[in-house]
Amino acid sequence: MIINHNQDPEAQYVGNIKANKIGIDTKNIDFIASLLTTNLYSNPIMSFIRETVSNGWDSHVEAKVQQPVLISLHSTTPGDEFRNNTSYSWGHKVPLEITIRDFGVGLSPERFASIYTNIGSSTKRDSNDFIGAFGIGRFSCLSCADAATLTSYYEGTKYSYLMYKDGASINIDELGQFPTTERNGLAVKVSLQVGRNEMIELKNGIEALAYFNCIYVDDPLNLMGGFSQNFNSRITKEYNTFSIWDMPRTPSFTVNRPDVVIRVGNCIYPLTKTQLLTDIEFPLYWNIAIKFKIGELSVTPNREAILYNQKTDDIIRNRCKEVLEEIKNLFI
């Protein structure tokens, strides 16, 4: 995603006023790292799912592959016991392992060293073909776990790493290199203790991926009680200015889906300024997503919300009018 920013010199004078560009003191890098993994995300599990899948999707775009990004769920607790504990007990938690595997370009050792291990580094700022750009989403796994296992499959070699928090700092240790016949790509794995609240957040995170047409949830033990099967069989309908999706709901968990969301690329965001719709008689259809291309709207660095300003408000209002006109032509 292309990010607009000014290319000003480090300092310039306007009259007698000297304007200085701010920088980052490398002595404070640990503090910055702690902000990225502790305070940045309001829903850590949901953010980990969204950020990691989005990075995987970007990698598929770069590699020009169509295979789905795979979300795998595993636990040492038997399926029936796992579902009972997470569905009906508020206090008891059980272990859950989440692995997100893409089949994109993978990480070469050079790319890992120059991009992946550096906060803010990104290869995606020159094109709106990609979702990412901020260079921080890869660390979202540490917002919900103290450590994550990274496995990069690249040109016949499997590179294994451990990313973990050490006090206020983030470290990534290489565990080894091994020959492999697996396809290129990256797998990110976290181990969690989940109860009812964590399971709801996980389901919310997966539901937010509904408009990604290349996501598959692998849940062989049926840990989510039918949710995974329902998600994998979801139905989406695409129109010029909006999208609609639906899937059966599981009785154990009722996810609060907003009536109207903003869709930027494949990612959805809540339409928090609903007053933008009041004077244009916009119908609140169930599960309607107002479509925007990547780069049309700016989003917050944690990618949890739209950055609203007068220009954004005008763009959204105009698109809503277009949606309303299309709905009238289609259904009225």
VEXTILUM-848313 format. One record per residue (C-alpha): residue in one letter; chain; residue number from 1; x, y, z. Coordinates in steps of 0.001 Angstrom, whole numbers, plus 500000, padded with zeros to 6 digits. Each point is the difference from the previous one (the first is absolute). Example, Ala and Ser with C-alpha at 12.3 -4.5 7.8 and 13.67 -1.06 7.14 Angstrom:
2
<dodren resn="A" chain="A" resi="1" x="512300" y="495500" z="507800"/>
<dodren resn="S" chain="A" resi="2" x="501370" y="503440" z="499340"/>
This chain:
332
<dodren resn="M" chain="A" resi="1" x="500000" y="500000" z="500000"/>
<dodren resn="I" chain="A" resi="2" x="501361" y="503384" z="499020"/>
<dodren resn="I" chain="A" resi="3" x="500321" y="502316" z="503004"/>
<dodren resn="N" chain="A" resi="4" x="499951" y="503720" z="499314"/>
<dodren resn="H" chain="A" resi="5" x="502660" y="501950" z="501886"/>
<dodren resn="N" chain="A" resi="6" x="502003" y="503142" z="499454"/>
<dodren resn="Q" chain="A" resi="7" x="503585" y="499796" z="498835"/>
<dodren resn="D" chain="A" resi="8" x="501171" y="503095" z="501871"/>
<dodren resn="P" chain="A" resi="9" x="503626" y="500631" z="500961"/>
<dodren resn="E" chain="A" resi="10" x="500976" y="499248" z="503580"/>
<dodren resn="A" chain="A" resi="11" x="499800" y="503684" z="500941"/>
<dodren resn="Q" chain="A" resi="12" x="498718" y="503054" z="498234"/>
<dodren resn="Y" chain="A" resi="13" x="499454" y="503659" z="500844"/>
<dodren resn="V" chain="A" resi="14" x="496697" y="501865" z="499622"/>
<dodren resn="G" chain="A" resi="15" x="500807" y="503581" z="500899"/>
<dodren resn="N" chain="A" resi="16" x="501769" y="499812" z="503331"/>
<dodren resn="I" chain="A" resi="17" x="498496" y="496633" z="500861"/>
<dodren resn="K" chain="A" resi="18" x="502103" y="496881" z="499621"/>
<dodren resn="A" chain="A" resi="19" x="497973" y="496858" z="499341"/>
<dodren resn="N" chain="A" resi="20" x="501709" y="496718" z="500943"/>
<dodren resn="K" chain="A" resi="21" x="499030" y="496569" z="498836"/>
<dodren resn="I" chain="A" resi="22" x="499608" y="497484" z="502836"/>
<dodren resn="G" chain="A" resi="23" x="502037" y="496805" z="500081"/>
<dodren resn="I" chain="A" resi="24" x="500346" y="496794" z="501977"/>
<dodren resn="D" chain="A" resi="25" x="502697" y="499623" z="502618"/>
<dodren resn="T" chain="A" resi="26" x="501312" y="496455" z="499641"/>
<dodren resn="K" chain="A" resi="27" x="500563" y="499905" z="503774"/>
<dodren resn="N" chain="A" resi="28" x="496206" y="499954" z="500339"/>
<dodren resn="I" chain="A" resi="29" x="499361" y="497193" z="497529"/>
<dodren resn="D" chain="A" resi="30" x="499057" y="497544" z="502778"/>
<dodren resn="F" chain="A" resi="31" x="497359" y="502396" z="501251"/>
<dodren resn="I" chain="A" resi="32" x="498607" y="500346" z="496470"/>
<dodren resn="A" chain="A" resi="33" x="499974" y="496227" z="499628"/>
<dodren resn="S" chain="A" resi="34" x="497999" y="499640" z="503221"/>
<dodren resn="L" chain="A" resi="35" x="497404" y="502441" z="498656"/>
<dodren resn="L" chain="A" resi="36" x="499597" y="497860" z="496885"/>
<dodren resn="T" chain="A" resi="37" x="499328" y="496822" z="501968"/>
<dodren resn="T" chain="A" resi="38" x="498256" y="501216" z="503141"/>
<dodren resn="N" chain="A" resi="39" x="497975" y="503130" z="499380"/>
<dodren resn="L" chain="A" resi="40" x="499377" y="500257" z="496278"/>
<dodren resn="Y" chain="A" resi="41" x="497098" y="497562" z="499546"/>
<dodren resn="S" chain="A" resi="42" x="496686" y="500088" z="501847"/>
<dodren resn="N" chain="A" resi="43" x="499197" y="496392" z="498983"/>
<dodren resn="P" chain="A" resi="44" x="503326" y="498120" z="499906"/>
<dodren resn="I" chain="A" resi="45" x="498807" y="496626" z="498676"/>
<dodren resn="M" chain="A" resi="46" x="497809" y="501609" z="497372"/>
<dodren resn="S" chain="A" resi="47" x="502870" y="502277" z="498964"/>
<dodren resn="F" chain="A" resi="48" x="502451" y="497100" z="499761"/>
<dodren resn="I" chain="A" resi="49" x="497608" y="498146" z="497681"/>
<dodren resn="R" chain="A" resi="50" x="499328" y="503059" z="497824"/>
<dodren resn="E" chain="A" resi="51" x="503600" y="501212" z="499739"/>
<dodren resn="T" chain="A" resi="52" x="501559" y="496594" z="499368"/>
<dodren resn="V" chain="A" resi="53" x="497412" y="498910" z="497446"/>
<dodren resn="S" chain="A" resi="54" x="500286" y="503376" z="498240"/>
<dodren resn="N" chain="A" resi="55" x="503773" y="499584" z="499767"/>
<dodren resn="G" chain="A" resi="56" x="499474" y="496508" z="498634"/>
<dodren resn="W" chain="A" resi="57" x="497526" y="501297" z="497436"/>
<dodren resn="D" chain="A" resi="58" x="502497" y="502673" z="498923"/>
<dodren resn="S" chain="A" resi="59" x="502631" y="497297" z="499597"/>
<dodren resn="H" chain="A" resi="60" x="497604" y="498020" z="497775"/>
<dodren resn="V" chain="A" resi="61" x="499455" y="503109" z="497865"/>
<dodren resn="E" chain="A" resi="62" x="503753" y="500457" z="499655"/>
<dodren resn="A" chain="A" resi="63" x="500530" y="496331" z="499122"/>
<dodren resn="K" chain="A" resi="64" x="496912" y="499912" z="497737"/>
<dodren resn="V" chain="A" resi="65" x="498568" y="496866" z="501630"/>
<dodren resn="Q" chain="A" resi="66" x="496336" y="499127" z="500544"/>
<dodren resn="Q" chain="A" resi="67" x="500287" y="497474" z="502832"/>
<dodren resn="P" chain="A" resi="68" x="498154" y="501033" z="503197"/>
<dodren resn="V" chain="A" resi="69" x="501778" y="501308" z="503078"/>
<dodren resn="L" chain="A" resi="70" x="499515" y="497271" z="502603"/>
<dodren resn="I" chain="A" resi="71" x="498910" y="500614" z="503607"/>
<dodren resn="S" chain="A" resi="72" x="500571" y="496783" z="501977"/>
<dodren resn="L" chain="A" resi="73" x="498655" y="499340" z="503503"/>
<dodren resn="H" chain="A" resi="74" x="501389" y="497256" z="502223"/>
<dodren resn="S" chain="A" resi="75" x="499824" y="499109" z="503681"/>
<dodren resn="T" chain="A" resi="76" x="501218" y="497278" z="502349"/>
<dodren resn="T" chain="A" resi="77" x="496526" y="500083" z="501574"/>
<dodren resn="P" chain="A" resi="78" x="497486" y="497633" z="498335"/>
<dodren resn="G" chain="A" resi="79" x="497420" y="501713" z="497828"/>
<dodren resn="D" chain="A" resi="80" x="496906" y="499389" z="502164"/>
<dodren resn="E" chain="A" resi="81" x="501757" y="501103" z="503185"/>
<dodren resn="F" chain="A" resi="82" x="501457" y="503028" z="498244"/>
<dodren resn="R" chain="A" resi="83" x="496622" y="501152" z="498689"/>
<dodren resn="N" chain="A" resi="84" x="498290" y="499477" z="503351"/>
<dodren resn="N" chain="A" resi="85" x="502640" y="501957" z="501881"/>
<dodren resn="T" chain="A" resi="86" x="500119" y="502928" z="497606"/>
<dodren resn="S" chain="A" resi="87" x="496275" y="500111" z="499374"/>
<dodren resn="Y" chain="A" resi="88" x="498552" y="499736" z="503480"/>
<dodren resn="S" chain="A" resi="89" x="502705" y="500776" z="502530"/>
<dodren resn="W" chain="A" resi="90" x="501079" y="503585" z="500572"/>
<dodren resn="G" chain="A" resi="91" x="502954" y="499201" z="502229"/>
<dodren resn="H" chain="A" resi="92" x="501646" y="496875" z="498584"/>
<dodren resn="K" chain="A" resi="93" x="502411" y="500373" z="497095"/>
<dodren resn="V" chain="A" resi="94" x="501449" y="497365" z="497708"/>
<dodren resn="P" chain="A" resi="95" x="503022" y="500007" z="497676"/>
<dodren resn="L" chain="A" resi="96" x="499574" y="501005" z="496368"/>
<dodren resn="E" chain="A" resi="97" x="502631" y="500145" z="497287"/>
<dodren resn="I" chain="A" resi="98" x="499336" y="502299" z="497040"/>
<dodren resn="T" chain="A" resi="99" x="502149" y="499740" z="496875"/>
<dodren resn="I" chain="A" resi="100" x="499583" y="502307" z="497016"/>
<dodren resn="R" chain="A" resi="101" x="501778" y="498672" z="496913"/>
<dodren resn="D" chain="A" resi="102" x="500283" y="501801" z="496692"/>
<dodren resn="F" chain="A" resi="103" x="501417" y="498654" z="496752"/>
<dodren resn="G" chain="A" resi="104" x="501488" y="503206" z="498682"/>
<dodren resn="V" chain="A" resi="105" x="503578" y="501017" z="499351"/>
<dodren resn="G" chain="A" resi="106" x="501440" y="498930" z="503362"/>
<dodren resn="L" chain="A" resi="107" x="502805" y="501837" z="501750"/>
<dodren resn="S" chain="A" resi="108" x="503498" y="499721" z="498681"/>
<dodren resn="P" chain="A" resi="109" x="502710" y="500483" z="502665"/>
<dodren resn="E" chain="A" resi="110" x="500843" y="503350" z="498403"/>
<dodren resn="R" chain="A" resi="111" x="496394" y="501213" z="500056"/>
<dodren resn="F" chain="A" resi="112" x="499557" y="498749" z="503536"/>
<dodren resn="A" chain="A" resi="113" x="503036" y="501954" z="501190"/>
<dodren resn="S" chain="A" resi="114" x="499309" y="503218" z="498092"/>
<dodren resn="I" chain="A" resi="115" x="496202" y="500219" z="500265"/>
<dodren resn="Y" chain="A" resi="116" x="498391" y="497600" z="502446"/>
<dodren resn="T" chain="A" resi="117" x="502169" y="500748" z="503014"/>
<dodren resn="N" chain="A" resi="118" x="499764" y="503787" z="499612"/>
<dodren resn="I" chain="A" resi="119" x="497047" y="501909" z="501419"/>
<dodren resn="G" chain="A" resi="120" x="498341" y="502138" z="497343"/>
<dodren resn="S" chain="A" resi="121" x="501763" y="498367" z="497055"/>
<dodren resn="S" chain="A" resi="122" x="497650" y="499033" z="497179"/>
<dodren resn="T" chain="A" resi="123" x="500146" y="499098" z="496312"/>
<dodren resn="K" chain="A" resi="124" x="496338" y="500979" z="499448"/>
<dodren resn="R" chain="A" resi="125" x="499935" y="503805" z="499988"/>
<dodren resn="D" chain="A" resi="126" x="500343" y="500444" z="496253"/>
<dodren resn="S" chain="A" resi="127" x="496811" y="498206" z="498957"/>
<dodren resn="N" chain="A" resi="128" x="496331" y="499852" z="500948"/>
<dodren resn="D" chain="A" resi="129" x="499978" y="496332" z="499007"/>
<dodren resn="F" chain="A" resi="130" x="501062" y="499222" z="503577"/>
<dodren resn="I" chain="A" resi="131" x="498147" y="500418" z="503301"/>
<dodren resn="G" chain="A" resi="132" x="503026" y="500574" z="502198"/>
<dodren resn="A" chain="A" resi="133" x="502341" y="502964" z="500138"/>
<dodren resn="F" chain="A" resi="134" x="500629" y="500987" z="503615"/>
<dodren resn="G" chain="A" resi="135" x="502630" y="497313" z="500655"/>
<dodren resn="I" chain="A" resi="136" x="498681" y="499087" z="503477"/>
<dodren resn="G" chain="A" resi="137" x="497258" y="497411" z="499435"/>
<dodren resn="R" chain="A" resi="138" x="502451" y="497104" z="500102"/>
<dodren resn="F" chain="A" resi="139" x="500499" y="500650" z="503713"/>
<dodren resn="S" chain="A" resi="140" x="496266" y="499708" z="500780"/>
<dodren resn="C" chain="A" resi="141" x="500515" y="496351" z="501002"/>
<dodren resn="L" chain="A" resi="142" x="501752" y="501249" z="503148"/>
<dodren resn="S" chain="A" resi="143" x="496963" y="502027" z="501018"/>
<dodren resn="C" chain="A" resi="144" x="498183" y="496771" z="500919"/>
<dodren resn="A" chain="A" resi="145" x="502935" y="497700" z="500855"/>
<dodren resn="D" chain="A" resi="146" x="503471" y="500352" z="501496"/>
<dodren resn="A" chain="A" resi="147" x="501571" y="498050" z="497146"/>
<dodren resn="A" chain="A" resi="148" x="499315" y="498886" z="496454"/>
<dodren resn="T" chain="A" resi="149" x="501639" y="497412" z="497767"/>
<dodren resn="L" chain="A" resi="150" x="500800" y="501166" z="496475"/>
<dodren resn="T" chain="A" resi="151" x="500748" y="497493" z="497258"/>
<dodren resn="S" chain="A" resi="152" x="501084" y="501297" z="496614"/>
<dodren resn="Y" chain="A" resi="153" x="500016" y="497608" z="497058"/>
<dodren resn="Y" chain="A" resi="154" x="502264" y="501420" z="497330"/>
<dodren resn="E" chain="A" resi="155" x="501440" y="498288" z="496942"/>
<dodren resn="G" chain="A" resi="156" x="500387" y="496544" z="501549"/>
<dodren resn="T" chain="A" resi="157" x="501114" y="501109" z="503474"/>
<dodren resn="K" chain="A" resi="158" x="497917" y="500330" z="503154"/>
<dodren resn="Y" chain="A" resi="159" x="501164" y="502790" z="502328"/>
<dodren resn="S" chain="A" resi="160" x="498695" y="499786" z="503554"/>
<dodren resn="Y" chain="A" resi="161" x="499904" y="503024" z="502326"/>
<dodren resn="L" chain="A" resi="162" x="498678" y="500850" z="503448"/>
<dodren resn="M" chain="A" resi="163" x="498654" y="503519" z="500525"/>
<dodren resn="Y" chain="A" resi="164" x="499500" y="500920" z="503651"/>
<dodren resn="K" chain="A" resi="165" x="499744" y="502844" z="502465"/>
<dodren resn="D" chain="A" resi="166" x="502923" y="500450" z="502375"/>
<dodren resn="G" chain="A" resi="167" x="498929" y="502649" z="502440"/>
<dodren resn="A" chain="A" resi="168" x="499224" y="503037" z="497864"/>
<dodren resn="S" chain="A" resi="169" x="501953" y="498772" z="496962"/>
<dodren resn="I" chain="A" resi="170" x="499190" y="497667" z="497116"/>
<dodren resn="N" chain="A" resi="171" x="502479" y="497307" z="498979"/>
<dodren resn="I" chain="A" resi="172" x="499991" y="497571" z="497092"/>
<dodren resn="D" chain="A" resi="173" x="502300" y="496981" z="500315"/>
<dodren resn="E" chain="A" resi="174" x="500785" y="497667" z="497123"/>
<dodren resn="L" chain="A" resi="175" x="499397" y="496407" z="501089"/>
<dodren resn="G" chain="A" resi="176" x="501349" y="498245" z="496949"/>
<dodren resn="Q" chain="A" resi="177" x="499935" y="499360" z="496268"/>
<dodren resn="F" chain="A" resi="178" x="498715" y="496776" z="498460"/>
<dodren resn="P" chain="A" resi="179" x="499432" y="498688" z="496474"/>
<dodren resn="T" chain="A" resi="180" x="496331" y="499834" z="498985"/>
<dodren resn="T" chain="A" resi="181" x="497795" y="499126" z="497065"/>
<dodren resn="E" chain="A" resi="182" x="497167" y="502278" z="501153"/>
<dodren resn="R" chain="A" resi="183" x="498886" y="502954" z="497942"/>
<dodren resn="N" chain="A" resi="184" x="501335" y="503471" z="500691"/>
<dodren resn="G" chain="A" resi="185" x="498174" y="502007" z="502631"/>
<dodren resn="L" chain="A" resi="186" x="499919" y="500962" z="503661"/>
<dodren resn="A" chain="A" resi="187" x="498329" y="498373" z="503018"/>
<dodren resn="V" chain="A" resi="188" x="499380" y="501952" z="503213"/>
<dodren resn="K" chain="A" resi="189" x="498982" y="497982" z="503062"/>
<dodren resn="V" chain="A" resi="190" x="498884" y="501153" z="503455"/>
<dodren resn="S" chain="A" resi="191" x="498909" y="497969" z="503018"/>
<dodren resn="L" chain="A" resi="192" x="497214" y="501463" z="502145"/>
<dodren resn="Q" chain="A" resi="193" x="497844" y="499173" z="502992"/>
<dodren resn="V" chain="A" resi="194" x="496432" y="500721" z="498931"/>
<dodren resn="G" chain="A" resi="195" x="496662" y="500194" z="501756"/>
<dodren resn="R" chain="A" resi="196" x="496647" y="501303" z="498845"/>
<dodren resn="N" chain="A" resi="197" x="501092" y="503614" z="499532"/>
<dodren resn="E" chain="A" resi="198" x="503117" y="499072" z="498027"/>
<dodren resn="M" chain="A" resi="199" x="497980" y="497655" z="497796"/>
<dodren resn="I" chain="A" resi="200" x="497499" y="502748" z="499222"/>
<dodren resn="E" chain="A" resi="201" x="502874" y="502322" z="499063"/>
<dodren resn="L" chain="A" resi="202" x="501504" y="497294" z="497780"/>
<dodren resn="K" chain="A" resi="203" x="496686" y="499489" z="498221"/>
<dodren resn="N" chain="A" resi="204" x="499569" y="503738" z="499571"/>
<dodren resn="G" chain="A" resi="205" x="503478" y="500124" z="498487"/>
<dodren resn="I" chain="A" resi="206" x="499240" y="497223" z="497530"/>
<dodren resn="E" chain="A" resi="207" x="496593" y="501442" z="499099"/>
<dodren resn="A" chain="A" resi="208" x="501712" y="503288" z="499175"/>
<dodren resn="L" chain="A" resi="209" x="501800" y="498103" z="497210"/>
<dodren resn="A" chain="A" resi="210" x="496730" y="499140" z="498255"/>
<dodren resn="Y" chain="A" resi="211" x="500858" y="501971" z="496845"/>
<dodren resn="F" chain="A" resi="212" x="503364" y="498334" z="499509"/>
<dodren resn="N" chain="A" resi="213" x="499177" y="497446" z="497322"/>
<dodren resn="C" chain="A" resi="214" x="503108" y="497942" z="500735"/>
<dodren resn="I" chain="A" resi="215" x="499770" y="499096" z="503703"/>
<dodren resn="Y" chain="A" resi="216" x="499394" y="496505" z="501364"/>
<dodren resn="V" chain="A" resi="217" x="499633" y="499002" z="503665"/>
<dodren resn="D" chain="A" resi="218" x="501328" y="496527" z="500809"/>
<dodren resn="D" chain="A" resi="219" x="498346" y="498751" z="503205"/>
<dodren resn="P" chain="A" resi="220" x="500309" y="496202" z="499952"/>
<dodren resn="L" chain="A" resi="221" x="498815" y="499573" z="503614"/>
<dodren resn="N" chain="A" resi="222" x="497040" y="502325" z="499469"/>
<dodren resn="L" chain="A" resi="223" x="501284" y="502159" z="502854"/>
<dodren resn="M" chain="A" resi="224" x="497773" y="502891" z="498945"/>
<dodren resn="G" chain="A" resi="225" x="496829" y="497918" z="499987"/>
<dodren resn="G" chain="A" resi="226" x="499043" y="500298" z="496351"/>
<dodren resn="F" chain="A" resi="227" x="501130" y="503601" z="499581"/>
<dodren resn="S" chain="A" resi="228" x="502920" y="499067" z="497745"/>
<dodren resn="Q" chain="A" resi="229" x="497803" y="497973" z="497648"/>
<dodren resn="N" chain="A" resi="230" x="497498" y="502841" z="499819"/>
<dodren resn="F" chain="A" resi="231" x="502734" y="502539" z="499254"/>
<dodren resn="N" chain="A" resi="232" x="501518" y="497834" z="497279"/>
<dodren resn="S" chain="A" resi="233" x="496574" y="499729" z="498332"/>
<dodren resn="R" chain="A" resi="234" x="499146" y="503708" z="500296"/>
<dodren resn="I" chain="A" resi="235" x="498353" y="501709" z="497065"/>
<dodren resn="T" chain="A" resi="236" x="501048" y="503418" z="498735"/>
<dodren resn="K" chain="A" resi="237" x="498312" y="502054" z="497318"/>
<dodren resn="E" chain="A" resi="238" x="501891" y="502744" z="498191"/>
<dodren resn="Y" chain="A" resi="239" x="498452" y="503111" z="498508"/>
<dodren resn="N" chain="A" resi="240" x="501631" y="503096" z="498551"/>
<dodren resn="T" chain="A" resi="241" x="499934" y="502157" z="503136"/>
<dodren resn="F" chain="A" resi="242" x="499213" y="497540" z="502793"/>
<dodren resn="S" chain="A" resi="243" x="500245" y="496375" z="501108"/>
<dodren resn="I" chain="A" resi="244" x="497786" y="497708" z="502055"/>
<dodren resn="W" chain="A" resi="245" x="500977" y="496805" z="501771"/>
<dodren resn="D" chain="A" resi="246" x="498268" y="497465" z="502181"/>
<dodren resn="M" chain="A" resi="247" x="500701" y="496771" z="501840"/>
<dodren resn="P" chain="A" resi="248" x="498054" y="497880" z="502500"/>
<dodren resn="R" chain="A" resi="249" x="500421" y="500939" z="503641"/>
<dodren resn="T" chain="A" resi="250" x="501050" y="497596" z="502730"/>
<dodren resn="P" chain="A" resi="251" x="497674" y="500084" z="503054"/>
<dodren resn="S" chain="A" resi="252" x="502804" y="500026" z="502588"/>
<dodren resn="F" chain="A" resi="253" x="501303" y="503376" z="498894"/>
<dodren resn="T" chain="A" resi="254" x="498055" y="502879" z="498534"/>
<dodren resn="V" chain="A" resi="255" x="502420" y="502403" z="498394"/>
<dodren resn="N" chain="A" resi="256" x="498839" y="503602" z="499921"/>
<dodren resn="R" chain="A" resi="257" x="500328" y="500777" z="496317"/>
<dodren resn="P" chain="A" resi="258" x="499570" y="503656" z="499087"/>
<dodren resn="D" chain="A" resi="259" x="497315" y="500763" z="497443"/>
<dodren resn="V" chain="A" resi="260" x="502266" y="502144" z="497837"/>
<dodren resn="V" chain="A" resi="261" x="503772" y="499824" z="499725"/>
<dodren resn="I" chain="A" resi="262" x="502611" y="501639" z="497825"/>
<dodren resn="R" chain="A" resi="263" x="502011" y="497628" z="497835"/>
<dodren resn="V" chain="A" resi="264" x="503437" y="501210" z="498895"/>
<dodren resn="G" chain="A" resi="265" x="501371" y="497336" z="497707"/>
<dodren resn="N" chain="A" resi="266" x="499055" y="496846" z="501880"/>
<dodren resn="C" chain="A" resi="267" x="500230" y="501450" z="503529"/>
<dodren resn="I" chain="A" resi="268" x="496889" y="501283" z="501741"/>
<dodren resn="Y" chain="A" resi="269" x="499720" y="502849" z="502488"/>
<dodren resn="P" chain="A" resi="270" x="497069" y="501214" z="502090"/>
<dodren resn="L" chain="A" resi="271" x="498142" y="503015" z="498709"/>
<dodren resn="T" chain="A" resi="272" x="500218" y="501890" z="503273"/>
<dodren resn="K" chain="A" resi="273" x="498697" y="503287" z="498592"/>
<dodren resn="T" chain="A" resi="274" x="496511" y="498715" z="499184"/>
<dodren resn="Q" chain="A" resi="275" x="498766" y="503590" z="499920"/>
<dodren resn="L" chain="A" resi="276" x="501490" y="500126" z="496511"/>
<dodren resn="L" chain="A" resi="277" x="497019" y="497892" z="498888"/>
<dodren resn="T" chain="A" resi="278" x="497128" y="501705" z="501755"/>
<dodren resn="D" chain="A" resi="279" x="499150" y="502716" z="497478"/>
<dodren resn="I" chain="A" resi="280" x="500288" y="497802" z="496907"/>
<dodren resn="E" chain="A" resi="281" x="497545" y="497327" z="501210"/>
<dodren resn="F" chain="A" resi="282" x="502550" y="497230" z="499723"/>
<dodren resn="P" chain="A" resi="283" x="498367" y="496616" z="500734"/>
<dodren resn="L" chain="A" resi="284" x="501745" y="497969" z="502695"/>
<dodren resn="Y" chain="A" resi="285" x="500061" y="496689" z="498149"/>
<dodren resn="W" chain="A" resi="286" x="501336" y="497037" z="501934"/>
<dodren resn="N" chain="A" resi="287" x="503693" y="499342" z="499368"/>
<dodren resn="I" chain="A" resi="288" x="500464" y="502567" z="497262"/>
<dodren resn="A" chain="A" resi="289" x="503565" y="501150" z="499333"/>
<dodren resn="I" chain="A" resi="290" x="500597" y="503311" z="498229"/>
<dodren resn="K" chain="A" resi="291" x="502878" y="499385" z="497596"/>
<dodren resn="F" chain="A" resi="292" x="503157" y="502092" z="499659"/>
<dodren resn="K" chain="A" resi="293" x="503250" y="499202" z="498268"/>
<dodren resn="I" chain="A" resi="294" x="503211" y="499694" z="501980"/>
<dodren resn="G" chain="A" resi="295" x="501368" y="503498" z="500424"/>
<dodren resn="E" chain="A" resi="296" x="496675" y="501846" z="499602"/>
<dodren resn="L" chain="A" resi="297" x="499618" y="500408" z="503767"/>
<dodren resn="S" chain="A" resi="298" x="502657" y="500351" z="502683"/>
<dodren resn="V" chain="A" resi="299" x="499982" y="497614" z="502952"/>
<dodren resn="T" chain="A" resi="300" x="501552" y="500142" z="503458"/>
<dodren resn="P" chain="A" resi="301" x="503431" y="498356" z="500431"/>
<dodren resn="N" chain="A" resi="302" x="498425" y="497141" z="501984"/>
<dodren resn="R" chain="A" resi="303" x="497560" y="499595" z="497084"/>
<dodren resn="E" chain="A" resi="304" x="497018" y="499825" z="502327"/>
<dodren resn="A" chain="A" resi="305" x="498199" y="503097" z="498728"/>
<dodren resn="I" chain="A" resi="306" x="499660" y="502566" z="497242"/>
<dodren resn="L" chain="A" resi="307" x="501732" y="503357" z="500470"/>
<dodren resn="Y" chain="A" resi="308" x="497107" y="502420" z="499702"/>
<dodren resn="N" chain="A" resi="309" x="500382" y="503578" z="498768"/>
<dodren resn="Q" chain="A" resi="310" x="497965" y="502267" z="497757"/>
<dodren resn="K" chain="A" resi="311" x="501435" y="498497" z="496820"/>
<dodren resn="T" chain="A" resi="312" x="499328" y="496458" z="501228"/>
<dodren resn="D" chain="A" resi="313" x="496477" y="500930" z="501057"/>
<dodren resn="D" chain="A" resi="314" x="499254" y="501392" z="496537"/>
<dodren resn="I" chain="A" resi="315" x="501392" y="496907" z="498259"/>
<dodren resn="I" chain="A" resi="316" x="497918" y="497677" z="502190"/>
<dodren resn="R" chain="A" resi="317" x="496816" y="502041" z="499568"/>
<dodren resn="N" chain="A" resi="318" x="500403" y="500070" z="496223"/>
<dodren resn="R" chain="A" resi="319" x="500615" y="496257" z="499878"/>
<dodren resn="C" chain="A" resi="320" x="496933" y="499399" z="502185"/>
<dodren resn="K" chain="A" resi="321" x="497920" y="501956" z="497493"/>
<dodren resn="E" chain="A" resi="322" x="501393" y="497807" z="497236"/>
<dodren resn="V" chain="A" resi="323" x="499153" y="496880" z="502012"/>
<dodren resn="L" chain="A" resi="324" x="496463" y="501251" z="500582"/>
<dodren resn="E" chain="A" resi="325" x="499542" y="500678" z="496311"/>
<dodren resn="E" chain="A" resi="326" x="501297" y="496540" z="499082"/>
<dodren resn="I" chain="A" resi="327" x="497710" y="498337" z="502555"/>
<dodren resn="K" chain="A" resi="328" x="496999" y="501857" z="498578"/>
<dodren resn="N" chain="A" resi="329" x="500879" y="498900" z="496483"/>
<dodren resn="L" chain="A" resi="330" x="500490" y="496393" z="501083"/>
<dodren resn="F" chain="A" resi="331" x="497155" y="499381" z="502404"/>
<dodren resn="I" chain="A" resi="332" x="497382" y="502693" z="499582"/>
